[in-house]
Amino acid sequence: MQKGANLQSLRISSRAFKRMSLVALVAITLLIATGTWVRLSESGLGCTTWPACTSHDLIAPGTYHSLVEFTNRSTIIAIGILIAMVVVSSFLRETKRRDLQLLSIGLLVGYIGEAVLGGITVLLKLAPPLVAAHLILGLILVANATVLHWQAGIPDGLATSNRSTLFTTPMVALSSLMLGMFWIMSVLGTIVTGTGPHSGKPGTPRFHLSLGGMVQIHGDVGLVFYGIAIAFFIALLGQKAPKDTIRRTHIVVILLTLQGILGYSIWFTKFSVIPAEMHTFGAALLLIALIRMKMGMHTYEDTQLDEQDIHDGHLECQPIGSAQPDISLTSAEYASSSSSAVTRS
């Protein structure tokens, strides 16, 4: 009896799990910023080996560059513990959900890959392809954490329901194209970085490419990306799309605008470190905004949802295919509705 009571006390509520997934998302996003500073501050080899800091010191010996690199490693360890807690919590959740368990495990696998890749990058003296792959994998972790947090907010009764979209196929395809453009921009950005002056340590290898030419290509693709985002936003306004979709897309456009300004600032200030730091961190924020915009374009049909599933307050109700703004319903009002599709805000 006591054993059963102890097991019951280990159960994690859906609200607690969602909050934990948010903490993981914030931590992983901040890790992008700390990792970028390691490179920009030329501290990439502040710790010359891995997993120890040096051949003689387990921890940083006290110099600036070693402290920057070791602080980043310590942050990575703390985030690893957090991710492990998320994985365990996904299995201790009051209602077991396979999607949350798989996404949590995906975070752990990605984290292990990122840690190993980081160690190899140090051992191979910051080879540009490895530095580039390290950032791309970090962004994939951000994407995974964003989807996990979004899915954790979907009521359990809807998680296995039929998913539909509020928009036409061309609009959905356009949103997918925007995500694809982001990844193209990210890869091009890492090539610019691997060609430019901020290698993580003076004297480390660089890509043997034209820096000006790579910046030009990166900027041109960015302008195309920006044009697609503006066109998508105008189309949403013309269709009188749900207000939450418009708001999320507006955030994407704002972040893209800021990214463009920062990109030009980096070039005209001859790769100043502060705009470069903000530009990389901004890319992580833009990815989060794009994924939330994309996932917010879908709705879940009301099939088996009951009032017990809606224990966290208000949900937003939107008839499938409707172009009217979202209507907020209380759980009691929703329970009496039989023909609605539900989306989360």
Secondary structure, 3 states (H helix, E strand, C coil): CHHHHHHHHCCECHHHHHHHHHHHHHHHHHHHHHHHHHHHCCCCCCCCCCCCCCCCCCCCCCCHHHHHHHHHHHHHHHHHHHHHHHHHHHHHECCCCHHHHHHHHHHHHHHHHHHHHHHHHHHCCCCHHHHHHHHHHHHHHHHHHHHHHHHHCCCHHHHCCCEEECCCHHHHHHHHHHHHHHHHHHHHHHHHHHHCCCCCCCCCCCCCCCHHHHHHHHHHHHHHHHHHHHHHHHHHHHCCCCHHHHHHHHHHHHHHHHHHHHHHHHHHCCCCHHHHHHHHHHHHHHHHHHHHHHHCCEEEECCCCCHHHCCCCCEEECCCCCCCCCEEECHHHHHCCCCCEEECC
